[in-house]
């Protein structure tokens, strides 16, 4: 069985998807729950909520009693983070 190539440990924070992959992995419409959001960001559950309170992350909505984020708002936030990281805005 062939060996898998080693991945560089410093390319992405653990558990975070690259910004371009993260944006395209979310459907443009609909909602995502926290469990689906966490793999897309380089921080954990508590930090998501701290950033929501601070206005640094999109606020979630209650949909049928479930807390979820609008995918279009998440995609816009992820794209803005990617631009900022690349020296854009």
C-alpha positions in Angstrom: 0.0 0.0 0.0 1.5 3.4 -1.0 2.3 5.9 1.8 0.3 9.1 2.0 2.4 12.3 1.6 3.1 14.2 4.8 1.3 17.4 5.2 2.9 20.6 6.4 1.9 21.2 10.0 2.1 25.0 9.7 -0.1 25.5 6.7 -3.5 25.9 8.5 -4.6 26.1 12.1 -5.8 22.6 13.3 -9.3 21.9 12.2 -9.6 25.0 10.0 -10.3 24.7 6.3 -8.5 27.0 3.9 -10.6 30.1 3.3 -11.3 29.5 -0.3 -12.3 25.9 0.4 -14.4 27.0 3.3 -16.4 29.5 1.2 -17.0 27.0 -1.6 -17.9 24.2 0.8 -21.0 26.1 2.1 -24.0 26.2 -0.1 -24.8 29.8 -1.1 -28.3 29.6 0.4 -29.6 28.0 3.6 -28.4 27.8 7.2 -25.6 26.0 9.0 -25.4 24.9 12.6 -22.4 25.5 14.8 -21.1 21.9 14.3 -20.8 22.7 10.5 -19.4 26.1 11.1 -16.5 25.1 13.4 -14.4 23.3 10.8 -14.5 26.4 8.7 -12.9 28.8 11.3 -9.5 28.7 13.0 -11.1 29.0 16.5 -13.4 27.1 18.8 -16.9 27.2 20.0 -16.4 29.7 22.9 -14.5 32.1 20.6 -17.3 32.0 18.0 -19.7 33.2 20.7 -17.3 35.8 22.0 -16.9 37.1 18.5 -20.7 37.1 17.9 -21.1 39.2 21.1 -18.3 41.6 20.0 -19.8 42.0 16.6 -16.8 40.3 14.9 -18.7 37.3 13.6 -22.1 37.0 12.0 -24.9 36.7 14.5 -26.9 33.4 14.4 -30.7 33.1 13.9 -33.2 30.9 15.7 -34.9 28.7 13.1 -37.6 26.4 14.4 -35.9 26.6 17.8 -32.5 25.7 16.4 -29.5 28.2 16.4 -28.0 28.5 12.9 -26.1 30.9 10.7 -27.1 32.1 7.3 -24.7 30.6 4.8 -24.6 33.8 2.7 -23.5 35.8 5.7 -20.9 33.1 6.7 -19.5 33.1 3.1 -19.2 36.9 3.1 -17.4 36.8 6.4 -15.0 34.1 5.3 -14.3 35.9 2.1 -13.6 39.1 4.0 -11.2 37.3 6.3 -9.4 35.8 3.3 -9.0 39.2 1.7 -7.8 40.8 4.9 -5.2 38.0 5.4 -3.9 38.5 1.9 -3.4 42.2 2.5 -6.6 43.4 0.9 -9.1 45.5 2.8 
